Amino acid sequence: MHAIEVRGAERLLFVAGTMGLDAAGVPGATLAEQLDLVWGNIRAILASAQMTVDNIVRLTSYLRDAAYAEANAAARVAALGGRVVPTTAIVAQTLDTNWLVEIEVIAAA
């Protein structure tokens, strides 16, 4: 999907790149752990704005390696319950080599 139309939204939430870090700021040891953590962190941020993943209308993933694309896509599909939103994945060098994935979202309510 390349586009989504949002009608009647009163609030927009722009979530900066969120990483797979635990509460102490330590990244998960594996890509799978980081994907679990990043989606948990996104859910917590959305909840703080009285939103859920159902409010996400745009998503960008920054991957340290193109080989992470399939796992990232599977985690996104699972997190969104199969709901399709405009999505972009970019391979980028991260500031710390232990950070494997970073995801930013836009949500509307």
DSSP file (Angstrom, degrees, kcal/mol; ACC not computed):
  #  RESIDUE AA STRUCTURE BP1 BP2  ACC     N-H-->O    O-->H-N    N-H-->O    O-->H-N    TCO  KAPPA ALPHA  PHI   PSI    X-CA   Y-CA   Z-CA
    1    1 A M              0   0    0      0, 0.0    86,-0.7     0, 0.0     3,-0.1   0.000 360.0 360.0 360.0 134.5    0.0    0.0    0.0
    2    2 A H        +     0   0    0      1,-0.2     2,-0.3    84,-0.2    83,-0.0   0.626 360.0  21.4-102.5 -18.0    1.4    3.4   -1.0
    3    3 A A        -     0   0    0      2,-0.0     2,-0.3    55,-0.0    -1,-0.2  -0.986  51.0-166.8-151.2 156.7   -1.2    5.7    0.6
    4    4 A I        -     0   0    0     -2,-0.3     2,-0.5    -3,-0.1    81,-0.0  -0.986  18.5-139.6-143.8 137.5   -3.8    5.9    3.3
    5    5 A E        -     0   0    0     -2,-0.3     2,-0.5     2,-0.0    -2,-0.0  -0.844  12.5-159.6 -99.4 133.0   -6.4    8.6    3.7
    6    6 A V        -     0   0    0     -2,-0.5     2,-0.4     3,-0.0     3,-0.1  -0.958  11.7-174.9-113.3 121.7   -7.2    9.8    7.2
    7    7 A R        +     0   0    0     -2,-0.5    -2,-0.0     1,-0.1     0, 0.0  -0.925  62.6   6.2-116.9 141.9  -10.6   11.6    7.7
    8    8 A G  S    S+     0   0    0     -2,-0.4     2,-0.2     1,-0.2    -1,-0.1   0.601  78.7 157.6  71.7  12.4  -11.9   13.3   10.8
    9    9 A A        -     0   0    0      1,-0.2    -1,-0.2    -3,-0.1     3,-0.1  -0.511  22.2-177.5 -72.2 136.0   -8.7   12.9   12.8
   10   10 A E        +     0   0    0     -2,-0.2     2,-0.4     1,-0.2    -1,-0.2   0.623  68.4  39.6-102.8 -20.6   -8.4   15.4   15.7
   11   11 A R        -     0   0    0      2,-0.0    98,-2.5     0, 0.0     2,-0.4  -0.988  58.9-165.8-135.4 141.7   -5.0   14.3   16.9
   12   12 A L  E     -A  108   0A   0     -2,-0.4     2,-0.5    96,-0.2    96,-0.2  -0.976   7.0-161.3-121.1 139.8   -1.7   13.2   15.2
   13   13 A L  E     -A  107   0A   0     94,-3.0    94,-2.7    -2,-0.4     2,-0.6  -0.984   1.0-163.2-123.1 121.3    1.1   11.5   17.0
   14   14 A F  E     -A  106   0A   0     -2,-0.5     2,-0.7    92,-0.2    92,-0.2  -0.915   8.0-162.7-105.0 114.1    4.6   11.5   15.5
   15   15 A V  E     -A  105   0A   0     90,-3.1    90,-1.1    -2,-0.6     3,-0.2  -0.871  12.9-138.5-103.0 116.2    6.8    8.9   17.1
   16   16 A A  E     -     0   0A   0     -2,-0.7    89,-0.2     1,-0.2    87,-0.1  -0.112  53.4 -52.9 -62.5 167.6   10.5    9.3   16.5
   17   17 A G  E     -     0   0A   0     87,-0.1     2,-0.4    85,-0.1    87,-0.3  -0.199  61.9-160.0 -47.9 121.8   12.7    6.4   15.7
   18   18 A T  E     -A  103   0A   0     85,-2.8    85,-2.5    -3,-0.2     2,-0.2  -0.915   6.0-155.2-111.8 132.7   12.1    3.8   18.5
   19   19 A M  E     -A  102   0A   0     -2,-0.4     2,-1.8    83,-0.2    83,-0.2  -0.554  30.6 -98.7-107.2 169.7   14.6    1.1   19.1
   20   20 A G  S    S+     0   0    0     81,-0.7     8,-2.0    -2,-0.2     2,-0.3  -0.468  70.3 140.7 -84.9  64.9   14.6   -2.4   20.6
   21   21 A L  B     -D   27   0B   0     -2,-1.8    20,-0.1     6,-0.2     2,-0.0  -0.840  45.9-131.6-109.6 145.5   15.9   -1.3   24.0
   22   22 A D    >   -     0   0    0      4,-2.6     3,-2.4    -2,-0.3    -1,-0.1  -0.212  44.8 -82.3 -82.4-177.0   14.8   -2.6   27.4
   23   23 A A  T 3  S+     0   0    0      1,-0.3    -1,-0.1     2,-0.1    -2,-0.0   0.746 132.3  53.4 -60.7 -24.4   13.8   -0.3   30.3
   24   24 A A  T 3  S-     0   0    0      2,-0.1    -1,-0.3     3,-0.0    -3,-0.0   0.417 121.8-106.8 -89.7   1.4   17.5    0.0   31.2
   25   25 A G  S <  S+     0   0    0     -3,-2.4    -2,-0.1     1,-0.3    -5,-0.0   0.660  74.6 139.4  83.5  16.6   18.4    1.2   27.7
   26   26 A V        -     0   0    0      1,-0.0    -4,-2.6     0, 0.0    -1,-0.3  -0.816  51.2-125.3 -97.5 129.8   20.0   -2.1   26.7
   27   27 A P  B     -D   21   0B   0      0, 0.0    -6,-0.2     0, 0.0     7,-0.1  -0.408  31.8 -97.8 -72.1 149.0   19.3   -3.5   23.3
   28   28 A G        -     0   0    0     -8,-2.0     6,-0.1     1,-0.1    -8,-0.1  -0.287  30.6-123.3 -58.1 151.3   18.0   -7.0   22.8
   29   29 A A  S    S+     0   0    0     -3,-0.1     2,-0.3     4,-0.0    -1,-0.1   0.756  89.8  34.0 -73.2 -25.3   20.8   -9.5   22.0
   30   30 A T  S  > S-     0   0    0      1,-0.1     4,-2.4     0, 0.0     5,-0.2  -0.802  86.3-109.2-126.1 166.5   19.1  -10.7   18.8
   31   31 A L  H  > S+     0   0    0     -2,-0.3     4,-2.7     2,-0.2     5,-0.2   0.916 119.6  53.7 -59.8 -43.5   17.1   -9.2   16.0
   32   32 A A  H  > S+     0   0    0      1,-0.2     4,-2.1     2,-0.2    -1,-0.2   0.914 109.7  47.5 -59.5 -43.5   14.0  -11.1   17.2
   33   33 A E  H  > S+     0   0    0      1,-0.2     4,-2.5     2,-0.2    -1,-0.2   0.912 112.2  49.6 -64.5 -41.8   14.4   -9.7   20.8
   34   34 A Q  H  X S+     0   0    0     -4,-2.4     4,-3.1     2,-0.2    -2,-0.2   0.885 109.5  51.3 -65.8 -37.8   14.9   -6.2   19.4
   35   35 A L  H  X S+     0   0    0     -4,-2.7     4,-2.1     2,-0.2     5,-0.2   0.909 110.9  48.6 -65.2 -40.7   11.8   -6.5   17.3
   36   36 A D  H  X S+     0   0    0     -4,-2.1     4,-1.9    -5,-0.2    -2,-0.2   0.935 115.2  45.2 -61.5 -45.7    9.8   -7.6   20.3
   37   37 A L  H  X S+     0   0    0     -4,-2.5     4,-2.8     2,-0.2    -2,-0.2   0.917 110.9  51.9 -65.5 -44.3   11.1   -4.8   22.4
   38   38 A V  H  X S+     0   0    0     -4,-3.1     4,-2.5     1,-0.2    -1,-0.2   0.913 111.9  46.3 -62.6 -41.1   10.6   -2.1   19.7
   39   39 A W  H  X S+     0   0    0     -4,-2.1     4,-2.3     2,-0.2    -1,-0.2   0.860 112.3  50.9 -71.1 -33.2    7.0   -3.1   19.3
   40   40 A G  H  X S+     0   0    0     -4,-1.9     4,-2.1    -5,-0.2    -2,-0.2   0.905 111.5  48.5 -64.5 -40.9    6.5   -3.2   23.0
   41   41 A N  H  X S+     0   0    0     -4,-2.8     4,-2.3     2,-0.2    -2,-0.2   0.898 111.0  49.9 -66.0 -40.6    8.0    0.3   23.2
   42   42 A I  H  X S+     0   0    0     -4,-2.5     4,-2.8     2,-0.2     5,-0.2   0.921 109.7  51.4 -64.1 -43.3    5.8    1.6   20.4
   43   43 A R  H  X S+     0   0    0     -4,-2.3     4,-2.7     1,-0.2    -2,-0.2   0.910 110.5  49.3 -59.3 -41.6    2.7    0.2   22.1
   44   44 A A  H  X S+     0   0    0     -4,-2.1     4,-1.8     2,-0.2    -1,-0.2   0.907 111.5  48.3 -65.7 -41.2    3.7    1.9   25.4
   45   45 A I  H  X S+     0   0    0     -4,-2.3     4,-0.6     2,-0.2    -2,-0.2   0.933 113.5  47.3 -64.0 -45.5    4.2    5.2   23.6
   46   46 A L  H ><>S+     0   0    0     -4,-2.8     5,-2.3     1,-0.2     3,-1.4   0.918 109.4  53.7 -61.3 -43.6    0.8    4.9   21.8
   47   47 A A  H ><5S+     0   0    0     -4,-2.7     3,-2.0     1,-0.3    -1,-0.2   0.851 100.0  61.4 -60.6 -34.9   -0.9    4.0   25.1
   48   48 A S  H 3<5S+     0   0    0     -4,-1.8    -1,-0.3     1,-0.3    -2,-0.2   0.720 108.8  43.9 -65.6 -18.7    0.5    7.1   26.7
   49   49 A A  T <<5S-     0   0    0     -3,-1.4    -1,-0.3    -4,-0.6    -2,-0.2   0.117 123.4-106.6-107.1  18.3   -1.5    9.1   24.0
   50   50 A Q  T < 5S+     0   0    0     -3,-2.0     2,-0.3     1,-0.2    -3,-0.2   0.897  84.3 118.0  54.8  44.7   -4.6    6.9   24.5
   51   51 A M      < -     0   0    0     -5,-2.3     2,-0.2    -8,-0.2    -1,-0.2  -0.835  47.4-156.2-129.7 168.9   -3.9    5.1   21.2
   52   52 A T    >   -     0   0    0     -2,-0.3     3,-2.1    -3,-0.1     4,-0.3  -0.759  46.6 -84.3-132.3-179.2   -3.1    1.6   20.0
   53   53 A V  G >  S+     0   0    0      1,-0.3     3,-1.3    -2,-0.2   -10,-0.0   0.729 122.2  72.9 -62.3 -19.3   -1.4    0.1   17.0
   54   54 A D  G 3  S+     0   0    0      1,-0.2    -1,-0.3    53,-0.0    26,-0.0   0.692  90.9  58.5 -66.8 -16.9   -4.8    0.4   15.2
   55   55 A N  G <  S+     0   0    0     -3,-2.1    53,-2.5    52,-0.1    -1,-0.2   0.552  77.6 114.1 -88.3  -8.7   -4.1    4.2   15.1
   56   56 A I  E <   +B  107   0A   0     -3,-1.3    51,-0.3    -4,-0.3     3,-0.1  -0.458  31.6 167.5 -67.1 129.5   -0.9    3.8   13.1
   57   57 A V  E     +     0   0A   0     49,-3.4     2,-0.3     1,-0.3    50,-0.2   0.448  65.5  24.9-119.8  -7.1   -1.2    5.3    9.7
   58   58 A R  E     -B  106   0A   0     48,-1.4    48,-2.4    27,-0.1     2,-0.4  -0.964  62.1-174.4-158.5 141.5    2.4    5.4    8.5
   59   59 A L  E     -Bc 105  87A   0     27,-1.9    29,-1.9    -2,-0.3     2,-0.4  -0.997   6.2-172.4-144.7 134.7    5.5    3.4    9.4
   60   60 A T  E     -Bc 104  88A   0     44,-2.7    44,-2.7    -2,-0.4     2,-0.4  -0.996   9.4-161.2-127.1 128.6    9.2    3.6    8.5
   61   61 A S  E     -Bc 103  89A   0     27,-2.9    29,-3.0    -2,-0.4     2,-0.6  -0.901   4.4-158.0-108.4 136.6   11.7    1.0    9.5
   62   62 A Y  E     -Bc 102  90A   0     40,-3.4    40,-1.9    -2,-0.4     2,-0.4  -0.966  16.4-168.1-113.0 115.6   15.5    1.6    9.6
   63   63 A L  E     -Bc 101  91A   0     27,-3.3    29,-2.5    -2,-0.6    38,-0.2  -0.859  24.9-147.5-110.0 137.3   17.4   -1.6    9.4
   64   64 A R  S    S+     0   0    0     36,-2.4     2,-0.3    -2,-0.4    -1,-0.1   0.772  90.9  24.2 -69.9 -25.2   21.1   -2.1   10.0
   65   65 A D  S >  S-     0   0    0     35,-0.4     3,-2.1     1,-0.1    -1,-0.2  -1.000  71.4-132.7-144.3 137.8   21.2   -4.9    7.4
   66   66 A A  G >  S+     0   0    0     -2,-0.3     3,-1.8     1,-0.3     4,-0.3   0.758 103.9  73.0 -60.7 -24.0   19.0   -5.7    4.4
   67   67 A A  G 3  S+     0   0    0      1,-0.3     4,-0.4     2,-0.1     3,-0.3   0.652  87.4  64.2 -65.0 -14.2   18.9   -9.3    5.6
   68   68 A Y  G <> S+     0   0    0     -3,-2.1     4,-2.6     1,-0.2    -1,-0.3   0.501  75.4  94.1 -85.7  -4.5   16.6   -8.1    8.4
   69   69 A A  H <> S+     0   0    0     -3,-1.8     4,-2.6     1,-0.2     5,-0.2   0.893  82.8  47.7 -59.7 -45.0   13.8   -7.1    6.0
   70   70 A E  H  > S+     0   0    0     -3,-0.3     4,-2.4    -4,-0.3    -1,-0.2   0.934 114.7  44.8 -65.3 -46.2   11.9  -10.4    6.2
   71   71 A A  H  > S+     0   0    0     -4,-0.4     4,-2.3     2,-0.2    -1,-0.2   0.891 114.0  51.2 -64.2 -39.2   11.9  -10.6   10.0
   72   72 A N  H  X S+     0   0    0     -4,-2.6     4,-2.4     2,-0.2    -2,-0.2   0.923 110.5  48.1 -63.6 -44.8   11.0   -6.9   10.3
   73   73 A A  H  X S+     0   0    0     -4,-2.6     4,-2.7    -5,-0.2     5,-0.2   0.910 111.4  50.2 -63.2 -42.0    8.1   -7.3    7.9
   74   74 A A  H  X S+     0   0    0     -4,-2.4     4,-2.3     1,-0.2    -1,-0.2   0.904 111.3  48.6 -63.8 -40.7    6.8  -10.4    9.7
   75   75 A A  H  X S+     0   0    0     -4,-2.3     4,-2.7     2,-0.2    -1,-0.2   0.891 112.0  49.6 -65.5 -39.5    7.0   -8.5   13.1
   76   76 A R  H  X S+     0   0    0     -4,-2.4     4,-2.4     2,-0.2     6,-0.2   0.938 110.9  48.4 -64.4 -47.6    5.2   -5.6   11.6
   77   77 A V  H  <>S+     0   0    0     -4,-2.7     5,-2.6     1,-0.2     4,-0.3   0.913 114.9  46.2 -59.8 -43.5    2.4   -7.7   10.1
   78   78 A A  H ><5S+     0   0    0     -4,-2.3     3,-1.1    -5,-0.2    -1,-0.2   0.928 112.8  49.4 -64.8 -44.8    2.0   -9.5   13.5
   79   79 A A  H 3<5S+     0   0    0     -4,-2.7    -2,-0.2     1,-0.3    -1,-0.2   0.861 115.3  43.5 -64.1 -35.8    2.1   -6.3   15.5
   80   80 A L  T ><5S-     0   0    0     -4,-2.4     3,-1.8    -5,-0.2    -1,-0.3   0.386 109.9-121.2 -91.5   3.6   -0.6   -4.7   13.3
   81   81 A G  T < 5S-     0   0    0     -3,-1.1    -3,-0.2    -4,-0.3    -4,-0.1   0.814  72.5 -54.5  62.2  30.0   -2.7   -7.8   13.2
   82   82 A G  T 3 <S+     0   0    0     -5,-2.6    -1,-0.3     1,-0.3     2,-0.2   0.344  98.1 145.3  85.8  -7.0   -2.4   -7.9    9.4
   83   83 A R    <   -     0   0    0     -3,-1.8     2,-0.5    -6,-0.3    -1,-0.3  -0.457  45.5-133.2 -65.9 134.1   -3.7   -4.4    8.9
   84   84 A V        +     0   0    0     -2,-0.2    -1,-0.1    -3,-0.1    -7,-0.0  -0.778  31.9 166.3 -96.6 129.2   -1.9   -2.7    6.0
   85   85 A V        -     0   0    0     -2,-0.5   -27,-0.1   -84,-0.1     2,-0.1  -0.941  50.6 -80.4-131.8 157.0   -0.5    0.8    6.3
   86   86 A P        -     0   0    0      0, 0.0   -27,-1.9     0, 0.0     2,-0.4  -0.392  60.5-177.5 -57.9 129.6    2.0    2.7    4.1
   87   87 A T  E     -c   59   0A   0    -86,-0.7     2,-0.4   -29,-0.2   -27,-0.2  -0.983  20.5-171.5-138.3 141.3    5.4    1.4    5.0
   88   88 A T  E     -c   60   0A   0    -29,-1.9   -27,-2.9    -2,-0.4     2,-0.4  -0.996   6.6-161.1-130.6 139.4    9.0    2.1    4.0
   89   89 A A  E     -c   61   0A   0     -2,-0.4     2,-0.4   -29,-0.2   -27,-0.2  -0.985  11.2-174.2-119.6 131.9   12.1    0.1    5.0
   90   90 A I  E     -c   62   0A   0    -29,-3.0   -27,-3.3    -2,-0.4     2,-0.6  -0.975  22.1-135.7-126.4 135.8   15.5    1.7    4.7
   91   91 A V  E     +c   63   0A   0     -2,-0.4     2,-0.3   -29,-0.2   -27,-0.2  -0.829  42.1 160.0 -90.2 124.6   18.9    0.2    5.3
   92   92 A A        -     0   0    0    -29,-2.5     2,-0.4    -2,-0.6    -2,-0.0  -0.979  45.7-107.0-145.4 153.0   21.0    2.6    7.3
   93   93 A Q        -     0   0    0     -2,-0.3     2,-0.2     2,-0.0   -29,-0.1  -0.695  39.8-143.3 -78.5 131.8   24.0    2.7    9.5
   94   94 A T        -     0   0    0     -2,-0.4     3,-0.1     5,-0.2     6,-0.0  -0.549  20.0-114.8 -94.2 163.0   22.9    3.1   13.2
   95   95 A L  S    S+     0   0    0     -2,-0.2     2,-0.4     1,-0.2    -1,-0.1   0.760 107.3  36.8 -68.0 -24.6   24.8    5.2   15.8
   96   96 A D  S >  S-     0   0    0      3,-0.1     3,-2.0     1,-0.1    -1,-0.2  -0.998  78.1-138.8-129.7 129.9   25.5    2.0   17.7
   97   97 A T  T 3  S+     0   0    0     -2,-0.4    -1,-0.1     1,-0.3    -2,-0.1   0.677 102.4  63.6 -64.6 -15.7   26.3   -1.3   16.0
   98   98 A N  T 3  S+     0   0    0      2,-0.0     2,-0.8     1,-0.0    -1,-0.3   0.623  81.4  89.6 -81.2 -13.4   24.2   -3.1   18.6
   99   99 A W    <   +     0   0    0     -3,-2.0    -5,-0.2     1,-0.2    -3,-0.1  -0.769  51.0 171.3 -86.3 111.4   21.1   -1.3   17.4
  100  100 A L        +     0   0    0     -2,-0.8   -36,-2.4     1,-0.3   -35,-0.4   0.734  60.3  18.2 -95.4 -25.9   19.7   -3.5   14.6
  101  101 A V  E     - B   0  63A   0    -38,-0.2   -81,-0.7   -37,-0.1     2,-0.4  -0.998  53.8-174.4-149.8 144.2   16.3   -1.9   13.9
  102  102 A E  E     -AB  19  62A   0    -40,-1.9   -40,-3.4    -2,-0.3     2,-0.4  -0.996  11.4-165.9-138.7 135.4   14.6    1.4   14.6
  103  103 A I  E     -AB  18  61A   0    -85,-2.5   -85,-2.8    -2,-0.4     2,-0.4  -0.981   5.7-170.4-129.7 133.7   11.0    2.2   13.8
  104  104 A E  E     - B   0  60A   0    -44,-2.7   -44,-2.7    -2,-0.4     2,-0.3  -0.939  12.3-172.9-118.1 146.5    9.1    5.5   13.5
  105  105 A V  E     -AB  15  59A   0    -90,-1.1   -90,-3.1    -2,-0.4     2,-0.4  -0.926  21.3-146.9-135.0 158.8    5.4    5.8   13.2
  106  106 A I  E     -AB  14  58A   0    -48,-2.4   -49,-3.4    -2,-0.3   -48,-1.4  -0.997  23.5-172.4-120.6 131.2    2.7    8.3   12.7
  107  107 A A  E     -AB  13  56A   0    -94,-2.7   -94,-3.0    -2,-0.4     2,-0.4  -0.917   5.6-161.1-124.3 151.2   -0.7    7.7   14.4
  108  108 A A  E      A   12   0A   0    -53,-2.5   -96,-0.2    -2,-0.3    -2,-0.0  -0.984 360.0 360.0-133.8 142.8   -4.0    9.5   14.0
  109  109 A A              0   0    0    -98,-2.5   -97,-0.2    -2,-0.4    -1,-0.1   0.302 360.0 360.0-142.2 360.0   -7.0    9.5   16.3
